[in-house]
């Protein structure tokens, strides 16, 4: 095992988790502010919706990368579970290769989208270039690709301590002392 690489990818995983968590936290604050301004104060603030959408994009693409590493994505394994072990490995490799291709697609075309829209601004937020709002797409694809390549080279990492930290805490607190 390449421990320095895994520690670096653990930090990347934590970055993805924290950025997704911070994004959803601020989203859950900004949306009620917009609703309060519109229905209680009687004026529609224009900034909450585009900021909430930007935060949702951050949450989606960084959270997806973290979920991939944690093995938390939905998987339909009804067919592959019935295959012989060797064919299961072939299917797993094919899924990883397809996932890597999707990540490369997202990185390439996402970067083109970012660069192509950097000169435009949002009407509600004229200080924010549109390209900045698209940065989570290639960044999330890059993080996911790193986790895909890690899985292809070293196997699934969903049992690493950084990934199962909350599960270990639940097991520790659920076990009565003296048992």
C-alpha positions as CSV (number, residue, x, y, z in Angstrom):
1,X,0.0,0.0,0.0
2,X,1.1,3.5,-0.7
3,X,0.4,5.2,2.6
4,X,1.4,8.8,1.7
5,X,-0.9,8.6,-1.3
6,X,-3.8,7.3,0.8
7,X,-3.2,10.0,3.4
8,X,-3.3,12.7,0.6
9,X,-6.5,11.1,-0.7
10,X,-7.9,11.0,2.8
11,X,-7.4,14.8,3.0
12,X,-9.1,15.2,-0.4
13,X,-12.0,13.1,0.9
14,X,-12.2,15.3,4.0
15,X,-12.1,18.4,1.8
16,X,-15.0,17.0,-0.3
17,X,-17.0,16.1,2.8
18,X,-16.5,19.5,4.5
19,X,-17.1,21.6,1.4
20,X,-20.3,19.7,0.7
21,X,-21.4,20.0,4.3
22,X,-20.6,23.7,4.5
23,X,-22.5,24.3,1.2
24,X,-25.6,22.5,2.4
25,X,-25.4,24.4,5.8
26,X,-25.3,27.8,4.1
27,X,-28.0,26.7,1.6
28,X,-30.3,25.9,4.5
29,X,-29.7,29.4,5.9
30,X,-30.0,31.3,2.6
31,X,-33.2,29.8,1.3
32,X,-35.3,30.8,4.4
33,X,-33.8,34.3,4.3
34,X,-35.1,34.6,0.7
35,X,-38.5,33.3,1.7
36,X,-38.6,35.6,4.7
37,X,-37.7,38.6,2.6
38,X,-40.3,37.8,0.0
39,X,-43.3,36.9,2.1
40,X,-42.7,38.7,5.4
41,X,-40.8,41.9,4.4
42,X,-42.7,42.1,1.0
43,X,-39.7,42.4,-1.3
44,X,-37.9,39.7,-3.3
45,X,-34.2,39.7,-2.7
46,X,-32.5,38.7,-5.9
47,X,-29.3,37.1,-4.5
48,X,-30.6,34.1,-2.4
49,X,-31.7,31.9,-5.3
50,X,-28.5,32.1,-7.4
51,X,-26.3,31.7,-4.3
52,X,-28.4,28.7,-3.2
53,X,-28.1,27.2,-6.7
54,X,-24.3,27.7,-6.6
55,X,-24.1,26.0,-3.2
56,X,-26.2,23.1,-4.5
57,X,-23.8,22.6,-7.4
58,X,-20.9,22.6,-4.9
59,X,-22.7,20.1,-2.7
60,X,-23.6,17.9,-5.6
61,X,-20.2,17.5,-7.3
62,X,-18.0,17.4,-4.1
63,X,-20.5,15.2,-2.3
64,X,-20.6,12.8,-5.3
65,X,-16.8,12.5,-5.1
66,X,-16.9,11.7,-1.4
67,X,-19.8,9.3,-1.9
68,X,-17.9,7.4,-4.5
69,X,-14.9,6.9,-2.3
70,X,-17.1,5.9,0.6
71,X,-19.0,3.3,-1.6
72,X,-22.2,5.1,-0.8
73,X,-23.5,5.5,-4.3
74,X,-26.5,3.4,-5.3
75,X,-25.6,0.2,-7.1
76,X,-27.8,-2.3,-8.7
77,X,-26.0,-5.6,-8.1
78,X,-28.7,-8.1,-8.6
79,X,-27.2,-9.4,-11.8
80,X,-23.5,-9.1,-10.9
81,X,-24.0,-10.8,-7.6
82,X,-25.1,-13.9,-9.4
83,X,-22.0,-14.0,-11.7
84,X,-18.9,-16.1,-11.0
85,X,-16.1,-14.3,-9.1
86,X,-14.0,-13.8,-12.2
87,X,-16.9,-12.2,-14.1
88,X,-17.7,-10.0,-11.1
89,X,-14.1,-8.6,-11.3
90,X,-14.5,-7.9,-15.0
91,X,-17.8,-6.1,-14.4
92,X,-16.2,-4.1,-11.6
93,X,-13.3,-3.1,-13.8
94,X,-15.7,-2.1,-16.6
95,X,-17.7,0.1,-14.2
96,X,-14.5,1.7,-12.9
97,X,-13.3,2.3,-16.5
98,X,-16.7,3.8,-17.4
99,X,-16.6,6.0,-14.3
100,X,-13.1,7.2,-15.2
101,X,-14.4,8.0,-18.7
102,X,-17.3,10.0,-17.3
103,X,-14.9,11.9,-15.0
104,X,-12.6,12.7,-17.9
105,X,-15.6,13.9,-19.9
106,X,-16.7,16.1,-17.0
107,X,-13.2,17.5,-16.5
108,X,-12.7,18.3,-20.2
109,X,-16.1,19.7,-21.1
110,X,-16.6,21.3,-17.6
111,X,-13.3,23.1,-18.0
112,X,-14.4,24.3,-21.5
113,X,-17.7,25.5,-20.0
114,X,-15.8,27.4,-17.2
115,X,-13.5,29.1,-19.6
116,X,-16.2,29.8,-22.2
117,X,-18.5,31.5,-19.7
118,X,-15.9,33.4,-17.6
119,X,-16.6,36.7,-19.5
120,X,-20.3,36.6,-18.6
121,X,-22.0,37.7,-15.4
122,X,-25.2,36.7,-13.6
123,X,-27.9,39.4,-13.8
124,X,-28.6,39.0,-10.0
125,X,-24.9,39.0,-9.1
126,X,-23.0,41.2,-11.6
127,X,-19.8,40.8,-9.6
128,X,-19.7,37.0,-10.1
129,X,-18.5,35.6,-13.4
130,X,-20.7,32.7,-14.6
131,X,-17.6,30.6,-15.2
132,X,-16.9,30.6,-11.4
133,X,-20.3,29.0,-10.8
134,X,-19.3,26.1,-13.1
135,X,-15.9,25.4,-11.4
136,X,-17.4,22.7,-9.1
137,X,-18.1,20.5,-12.2
138,X,-14.5,19.9,-13.4
139,X,-13.2,20.1,-9.8
140,X,-15.7,17.4,-8.6
141,X,-14.9,15.3,-11.7
142,X,-11.1,15.6,-10.9
143,X,-11.7,14.5,-7.3
144,X,-13.9,11.6,-8.4
145,X,-11.3,10.5,-10.9
146,X,-8.7,10.5,-8.2
147,X,-10.9,8.2,-6.1
148,X,-11.7,6.0,-9.2
149,X,-8.0,5.5,-9.9
150,X,-7.3,4.8,-6.3
151,X,-10.0,2.1,-6.3
152,X,-8.7,0.6,-9.5
153,X,-5.1,0.5,-8.1
154,X,-5.7,-0.4,-4.5
155,X,-9.3,-1.6,-4.2
156,X,-12.2,-0.1,-2.4
157,X,-11.4,2.4,0.3
158,X,-14.8,2.5,1.9
159,X,-13.5,0.8,5.1
160,X,-10.7,3.4,5.7
161,X,-10.9,5.0,9.2
162,X,-11.5,8.5,7.7
163,X,-14.5,7.1,5.8
164,X,-16.1,5.1,8.6
165,X,-15.3,7.5,11.4
166,X,-18.9,8.2,12.2
167,X,-19.8,4.5,12.1
168,X,-17.0,3.7,14.6
169,X,-18.3,6.4,16.9
170,X,-21.8,4.9,16.7
171,X,-20.5,1.5,17.6
172,X,-18.5,2.8,20.4
173,X,-21.3,4.8,22.0
174,X,-23.8,2.0,21.5
175,X,-21.8,-0.5,23.4
176,X,-22.5,-0.3,27.1
177,X,-19.5,0.0,29.4
178,X,-18.6,-3.2,31.2
179,X,-20.0,-5.4,28.4
